[in-house]
Amino acid sequence: MKLITPFTILNQNFHEMDLIREAMNKRRLATERLHEDYRKMYINH
């Protein structure tokens, strides 16, 4: 059985925040890559 203390709850929240922050960074990188691809397409045409 796992002890649930305010610290473990906080720790879990921080972990979730880290996951969300990581996902946001990855999504931003993906959109930047998309924009770069569009720029290349327009330059090539």
N, CA, C and O atoms as a Maestro MAE file, in Angstrom:
{
 s_m_m2io_version
 :::
 2.0.0
}

f_m_ct {
 s_m_title
 :::
 protein
 m_atom[180] {
  # First column is atom index #
  i_m_mmod_type
  r_m_x_coord
  r_m_y_coord
  r_m_z_coord
  i_m_residue_number
  s_m_chain_name
  s_m_pdb_residue_name
  s_m_pdb_atom_name
  i_m_atomic_number
  :::
  1 25 0.840 -1.196 0.000 1 A "MET " " N  " 7
  2 3 0.000 0.000 0.000 1 A "MET " " CA " 6
  3 2 0.881 1.255 0.000 1 A "MET " " C  " 6
  4 15 1.843 1.351 0.762 1 A "MET " " O  " 8
  5 25 0.545 2.185 -0.843 2 A "LYS " " N  " 7
  6 3 1.332 3.404 -0.973 2 A "LYS " " CA " 6
  7 2 0.783 4.485 -0.039 2 A "LYS " " C  " 6
  8 15 -0.422 4.726 0.026 2 A "LYS " " O  " 8
  9 25 1.700 5.119 0.673 3 A "LEU " " N  " 7
  10 3 1.285 6.220 1.535 3 A "LEU " " CA " 6
  11 2 0.974 7.447 0.700 3 A "LEU " " C  " 6
  12 15 1.746 7.826 -0.180 3 A "LEU " " O  " 8
  13 25 -0.165 8.064 0.983 4 A "ILE " " N  " 7
  14 3 -0.520 9.286 0.267 4 A "ILE " " CA " 6
  15 2 -0.369 10.451 1.235 4 A "ILE " " C  " 6
  16 15 -1.167 10.628 2.155 4 A "ILE " " O  " 8
  17 25 0.667 11.232 1.006 5 A "THR " " N  " 7
  18 3 0.912 12.417 1.822 5 A "THR " " CA " 6
  19 2 0.795 13.621 0.912 5 A "THR " " C  " 6
  20 15 0.819 13.475 -0.310 5 A "THR " " O  " 8
  21 25 0.669 14.809 1.482 6 A "PRO " " N  " 7
  22 3 0.641 16.011 0.627 6 A "PRO " " CA " 6
  23 2 1.857 16.066 -0.289 6 A "PRO " " C  " 6
  24 15 1.770 16.552 -1.417 6 A "PRO " " O  " 8
  25 25 3.001 15.563 0.205 7 A "PHE " " N  " 7
  26 3 4.207 15.602 -0.621 7 A "PHE " " CA " 6
  27 2 4.076 14.700 -1.848 7 A "PHE " " C  " 6
  28 15 4.460 15.100 -2.948 7 A "PHE " " O  " 8
  29 25 3.541 13.489 -1.676 8 A "THR " " N  " 7
  30 3 3.398 12.602 -2.836 8 A "THR " " CA " 6
  31 2 2.417 13.188 -3.839 8 A "THR " " C  " 6
  32 15 2.603 13.054 -5.048 8 A "THR " " O  " 8
  33 25 1.368 13.841 -3.334 9 A "ILE " " N  " 7
  34 3 0.402 14.468 -4.244 9 A "ILE " " CA " 6
  35 2 1.084 15.599 -5.011 9 A "ILE " " C  " 6
  36 15 0.927 15.720 -6.226 9 A "ILE " " O  " 8
  37 25 1.844 16.428 -4.288 10 A "LEU " " N  " 7
  38 3 2.584 17.512 -4.940 10 A "LEU " " CA " 6
  39 2 3.549 16.944 -5.966 10 A "LEU " " C  " 6
  40 15 3.654 17.444 -7.086 10 A "LEU " " O  " 8
  41 25 4.252 15.894 -5.568 11 A "ASN " " N  " 7
  42 3 5.233 15.277 -6.457 11 A "ASN " " CA " 6
  43 2 4.562 14.806 -7.742 11 A "ASN " " C  " 6
  44 15 5.095 14.999 -8.834 11 A "ASN " " O  " 8
  45 25 3.395 14.189 -7.610 12 A "GLN " " N  " 7
  46 3 2.655 13.717 -8.779 12 A "GLN " " CA " 6
  47 2 2.275 14.898 -9.663 12 A "GLN " " C  " 6
  48 15 2.394 14.827 -10.886 12 A "GLN " " O  " 8
  49 25 1.813 15.996 -9.036 13 A "ASN " " N  " 7
  50 3 1.433 17.166 -9.817 13 A "ASN " " CA " 6
  51 2 2.624 17.732 -10.578 13 A "ASN " " C  " 6
  52 15 2.498 18.111 -11.742 13 A "ASN " " O  " 8
  53 25 3.784 17.789 -9.919 14 A "PHE " " N  " 7
  54 3 4.977 18.285 -10.595 14 A "PHE " " CA " 6
  55 2 5.332 17.391 -11.780 14 A "PHE " " C  " 6
  56 15 5.716 17.875 -12.844 14 A "PHE " " O  " 8
  57 25 5.200 16.082 -11.580 15 A "HIS " " N  " 7
  58 3 5.515 15.140 -12.661 15 A "HIS " " CA " 6
  59 2 4.579 15.373 -13.843 15 A "HIS " " C  " 6
  60 15 5.012 15.380 -14.995 15 A "HIS " " O  " 8
  61 25 3.292 15.563 -13.549 16 A "GLU " " N  " 7
  62 3 2.334 15.825 -14.625 16 A "GLU " " CA " 6
  63 2 2.674 17.134 -15.334 16 A "GLU " " C  " 6
  64 15 2.578 17.228 -16.557 16 A "GLU " " O  " 8
  65 25 3.073 18.144 -14.556 17 A "MET " " N  " 7
  66 3 3.456 19.424 -15.156 17 A "MET " " CA " 6
  67 2 4.637 19.239 -16.095 17 A "MET " " C  " 6
  68 15 4.677 19.815 -17.182 17 A "MET " " O  " 8
  69 25 5.610 18.418 -15.659 18 A "ASP " " N  " 7
  70 3 6.773 18.152 -16.509 18 A "ASP " " CA " 6
  71 2 6.334 17.485 -17.808 18 A "ASP " " C  " 6
  72 15 6.801 17.854 -18.885 18 A "ASP " " O  " 8
  73 25 5.434 16.501 -17.710 19 A "LEU " " N  " 7
  74 3 4.954 15.810 -18.911 19 A "LEU " " CA " 6
  75 2 4.251 16.783 -19.842 19 A "LEU " " C  " 6
  76 15 4.459 16.757 -21.055 19 A "LEU " " O  " 8
  77 25 3.405 17.655 -19.258 20 A "ILE " " N  " 7
  78 3 2.676 18.627 -20.078 20 A "ILE " " CA " 6
  79 2 3.650 19.590 -20.742 20 A "ILE " " C  " 6
  80 15 3.517 19.909 -21.923 20 A "ILE " " O  " 8
  81 25 4.641 20.052 -19.961 21 A "ARG " " N  " 7
  82 3 5.619 20.990 -20.518 21 A "ARG " " CA " 6
  83 2 6.388 20.329 -21.660 21 A "ARG " " C  " 6
  84 15 6.643 20.951 -22.691 21 A "ARG " " O  " 8
  85 25 6.753 19.065 -21.465 22 A "GLU " " N  " 7
  86 3 7.489 18.340 -22.508 22 A "GLU " " CA " 6
  87 2 6.628 18.202 -23.761 22 A "GLU " " C  " 6
  88 15 7.112 18.407 -24.874 22 A "GLU " " O  " 8
  89 25 5.359 17.857 -23.584 23 A "ALA " " N  " 7
  90 3 4.459 17.705 -24.720 23 A "ALA " " CA " 6
  91 2 4.301 19.035 -25.456 23 A "ALA " " C  " 6
  92 15 4.275 19.068 -26.686 23 A "ALA " " O  " 8
  93 25 4.195 20.126 -24.704 24 A "MET " " N  " 7
  94 3 4.058 21.441 -25.334 24 A "MET " " CA " 6
  95 2 5.313 21.786 -26.136 24 A "MET " " C  " 6
  96 15 5.219 22.321 -27.241 24 A "MET " " O  " 8
  97 25 6.483 21.481 -25.581 25 A "ASN " " N  " 7
  98 3 7.723 21.756 -26.302 25 A "ASN " " CA " 6
  99 2 7.792 20.943 -27.587 25 A "ASN " " C  " 6
  100 15 8.189 21.459 -28.632 25 A "ASN " " O  " 8
  101 25 7.409 19.679 -27.512 26 A "LYS " " N  " 7
  102 3 7.433 18.830 -28.711 26 A "LYS " " CA " 6
  103 2 6.460 19.359 -29.754 26 A "LYS " " C  " 6
  104 15 6.772 19.394 -30.944 26 A "LYS " " O  " 8
  105 25 5.267 19.775 -29.297 27 A "ARG " " N  " 7
  106 3 4.273 20.281 -30.240 27 A "ARG " " CA " 6
  107 2 4.791 21.558 -30.895 27 A "ARG " " C  " 6
  108 15 4.617 21.750 -32.098 27 A "ARG " " O  " 8
  109 25 5.431 22.438 -30.109 28 A "ARG " " N  " 7
  110 3 5.966 23.674 -30.672 28 A "ARG " " CA " 6
  111 2 7.024 23.351 -31.721 28 A "ARG " " C  " 6
  112 15 7.063 23.969 -32.785 28 A "ARG " " O  " 8
  113 25 7.884 22.375 -31.411 29 A "LEU " " N  " 7
  114 3 8.910 21.982 -32.378 29 A "LEU " " CA " 6
  115 2 8.257 21.461 -33.650 29 A "LEU " " C  " 6
  116 15 8.709 21.767 -34.753 29 A "LEU " " O  " 8
  117 25 7.197 20.676 -33.500 30 A "ALA " " N  " 7
  118 3 6.510 20.113 -34.665 30 A "ALA " " CA " 6
  119 2 5.914 21.234 -35.514 30 A "ALA " " C  " 6
  120 15 6.010 21.192 -36.740 30 A "ALA " " O  " 8
  121 25 5.299 22.238 -34.878 31 A "THR " " N  " 7
  122 3 4.697 23.324 -35.661 31 A "THR " " CA " 6
  123 2 5.787 24.149 -36.336 31 A "THR " " C  " 6
  124 15 5.610 24.603 -37.466 31 A "THR " " O  " 8
  125 25 6.919 24.347 -35.648 32 A "GLU " " N  " 7
  126 3 8.020 25.080 -36.269 32 A "GLU " " CA " 6
  127 2 8.524 24.333 -37.504 32 A "GLU " " C  " 6
  128 15 8.829 24.944 -38.528 32 A "GLU " " O  " 8
  129 25 8.607 23.002 -37.396 33 A "ARG " " N  " 7
  130 3 9.054 22.191 -38.524 33 A "ARG " " CA " 6
  131 2 8.075 22.341 -39.687 33 A "ARG " " C  " 6
  132 15 8.484 22.456 -40.842 33 A "ARG " " O  " 8
  133 25 6.783 22.338 -39.371 34 A "LEU " " N  " 7
  134 3 5.759 22.516 -40.409 34 A "LEU " " CA " 6
  135 2 5.934 23.858 -41.109 34 A "LEU " " C  " 6
  136 15 5.892 23.937 -42.337 34 A "LEU " " O  " 8
  137 25 6.130 24.914 -40.320 35 A "HIS " " N  " 7
  138 3 6.318 26.238 -40.913 35 A "HIS " " CA " 6
  139 2 7.537 26.257 -41.817 35 A "HIS " " C  " 6
  140 15 7.506 26.852 -42.894 35 A "HIS " " O  " 8
  141 25 8.613 25.608 -41.385 36 A "GLU " " N  " 7
  142 3 9.817 25.544 -42.215 36 A "GLU " " CA " 6
  143 2 9.530 24.828 -43.527 36 A "GLU " " C  " 6
  144 15 9.963 25.265 -44.594 36 A "GLU " " O  " 8
  145 25 8.786 23.710 -43.436 37 A "ASP " " N  " 7
  146 3 8.441 22.975 -44.658 37 A "ASP " " CA " 6
  147 2 7.637 23.851 -45.613 37 A "ASP " " C  " 6
  148 15 7.880 23.854 -46.819 37 A "ASP " " O  " 8
  149 25 6.661 24.605 -45.056 38 A "TYR " " N  " 7
  150 3 5.855 25.485 -45.910 38 A "TYR " " CA " 6
  151 2 6.727 26.538 -46.578 38 A "TYR " " C  " 6
  152 15 6.559 26.832 -47.762 38 A "TYR " " O  " 8
  153 25 7.680 27.118 -45.801 39 A "ARG " " N  " 7
  154 3 8.569 28.126 -46.372 39 A "ARG " " CA " 6
  155 2 9.376 27.533 -47.516 39 A "ARG " " C  " 6
  156 15 9.527 28.157 -48.566 39 A "ARG " " O  " 8
  157 25 9.893 26.324 -47.310 40 A "LYS " " N  " 7
  158 3 10.673 25.680 -48.368 40 A "LYS " " CA " 6
  159 2 9.826 25.457 -49.611 40 A "LYS " " C  " 6
  160 15 10.281 25.671 -50.735 40 A "LYS " " O  " 8
  161 25 8.581 25.023 -49.394 41 A "MET " " N  " 7
  162 3 7.681 24.778 -50.530 41 A "MET " " CA " 6
  163 2 7.460 26.077 -51.324 41 A "MET " " C  " 6
  164 15 7.532 26.089 -52.553 41 A "MET " " O  " 8
  165 25 7.190 27.168 -50.592 42 A "TYR " " N  " 7
  166 3 6.939 28.431 -51.297 42 A "TYR " " CA " 6
  167 2 8.194 28.935 -51.989 42 A "TYR " " C  " 6
  168 15 8.111 29.523 -53.067 42 A "TYR " " O  " 8
  169 25 9.363 28.711 -51.381 43 A "ILE " " N  " 7
  170 3 10.610 29.162 -52.023 43 A "ILE " " CA " 6
  171 2 10.847 28.357 -53.300 43 A "ILE " " C  " 6
  172 15 11.296 28.906 -54.307 43 A "ILE " " O  " 8
  173 25 10.551 27.076 -53.260 44 A "ASN " " N  " 7
  174 3 10.792 26.209 -54.420 44 A "ASN " " CA " 6
  175 2 9.854 26.530 -55.581 44 A "ASN " " C  " 6
  176 15 10.225 26.348 -56.741 44 A "ASN " " O  " 8
  177 25 8.635 27.007 -55.283 45 A "HIS " " N  " 7
  178 3 7.660 27.256 -56.369 45 A "HIS " " CA " 6
  179 2 7.941 28.534 -57.125 45 A "HIS " " C  " 6
  180 15 7.212 28.872 -58.057 45 A "HIS " " O  " 8
  :::
 }
 m_bond[179] {
  # First column is bond index #
  i_m_from
  i_m_to
  i_m_order
  :::
  1 1 2 1
  2 2 3 1
  3 3 4 2
  4 3 5 1
  5 5 6 1
  6 6 7 1
  7 7 8 2
  8 7 9 1
  9 9 10 1
  10 10 11 1
  11 11 12 2
  12 11 13 1
  13 13 14 1
  14 14 15 1
  15 15 16 2
  16 15 17 1
  17 17 18 1
  18 18 19 1
  19 19 20 2
  20 19 21 1
  21 21 22 1
  22 22 23 1
  23 23 24 2
  24 23 25 1
  25 25 26 1
  26 26 27 1
  27 27 28 2
  28 27 29 1
  29 29 30 1
  30 30 31 1
  31 31 32 2
  32 31 33 1
  33 33 34 1
  34 34 35 1
  35 35 36 2
  36 35 37 1
  37 37 38 1
  38 38 39 1
  39 39 40 2
  40 39 41 1
  41 41 42 1
  42 42 43 1
  43 43 44 2
  44 43 45 1
  45 45 46 1
  46 46 47 1
  47 47 48 2
  48 47 49 1
  49 49 50 1
  50 50 51 1
  51 51 52 2
  52 51 53 1
  53 53 54 1
  54 54 55 1
  55 55 56 2
  56 55 57 1
  57 57 58 1
  58 58 59 1
  59 59 60 2
  60 59 61 1
  61 61 62 1
  62 62 63 1
  63 63 64 2
  64 63 65 1
  65 65 66 1
  66 66 67 1
  67 67 68 2
  68 67 69 1
  69 69 70 1
  70 70 71 1
  71 71 72 2
  72 71 73 1
  73 73 74 1
  74 74 75 1
  75 75 76 2
  76 75 77 1
  77 77 78 1
  78 78 79 1
  79 79 80 2
  80 79 81 1
  81 81 82 1
  82 82 83 1
  83 83 84 2
  84 83 85 1
  85 85 86 1
  86 86 87 1
  87 87 88 2
  88 87 89 1
  89 89 90 1
  90 90 91 1
  91 91 92 2
  92 91 93 1
  93 93 94 1
  94 94 95 1
  95 95 96 2
  96 95 97 1
  97 97 98 1
  98 98 99 1
  99 99 100 2
  100 99 101 1
  101 101 102 1
  102 102 103 1
  103 103 104 2
  104 103 105 1
  105 105 106 1
  106 106 107 1
  107 107 108 2
  108 107 109 1
  109 109 110 1
  110 110 111 1
  111 111 112 2
  112 111 113 1
  113 113 114 1
  114 114 115 1
  115 115 116 2
  116 115 117 1
  117 117 118 1
  118 118 119 1
  119 119 120 2
  120 119 121 1
  121 121 122 1
  122 122 123 1
  123 123 124 2
  124 123 125 1
  125 125 126 1
  126 126 127 1
  127 127 128 2
  128 127 129 1
  129 129 130 1
  130 130 131 1
  131 131 132 2
  132 131 133 1
  133 133 134 1
  134 134 135 1
  135 135 136 2
  136 135 137 1
  137 137 138 1
  138 138 139 1
  139 139 140 2
  140 139 141 1
  141 141 142 1
  142 142 143 1
  143 143 144 2
  144 143 145 1
  145 145 146 1
  146 146 147 1
  147 147 148 2
  148 147 149 1
  149 149 150 1
  150 150 151 1
  151 151 152 2
  152 151 153 1
  153 153 154 1
  154 154 155 1
  155 155 156 2
  156 155 157 1
  157 157 158 1
  158 158 159 1
  159 159 160 2
  160 159 161 1
  161 161 162 1
  162 162 163 1
  163 163 164 2
  164 163 165 1
  165 165 166 1
  166 166 167 1
  167 167 168 2
  168 167 169 1
  169 169 170 1
  170 170 171 1
  171 171 172 2
  172 171 173 1
  173 173 174 1
  174 174 175 1
  175 175 176 2
  176 175 177 1
  177 177 178 1
  178 178 179 1
  179 179 180 2
  :::
 }
}
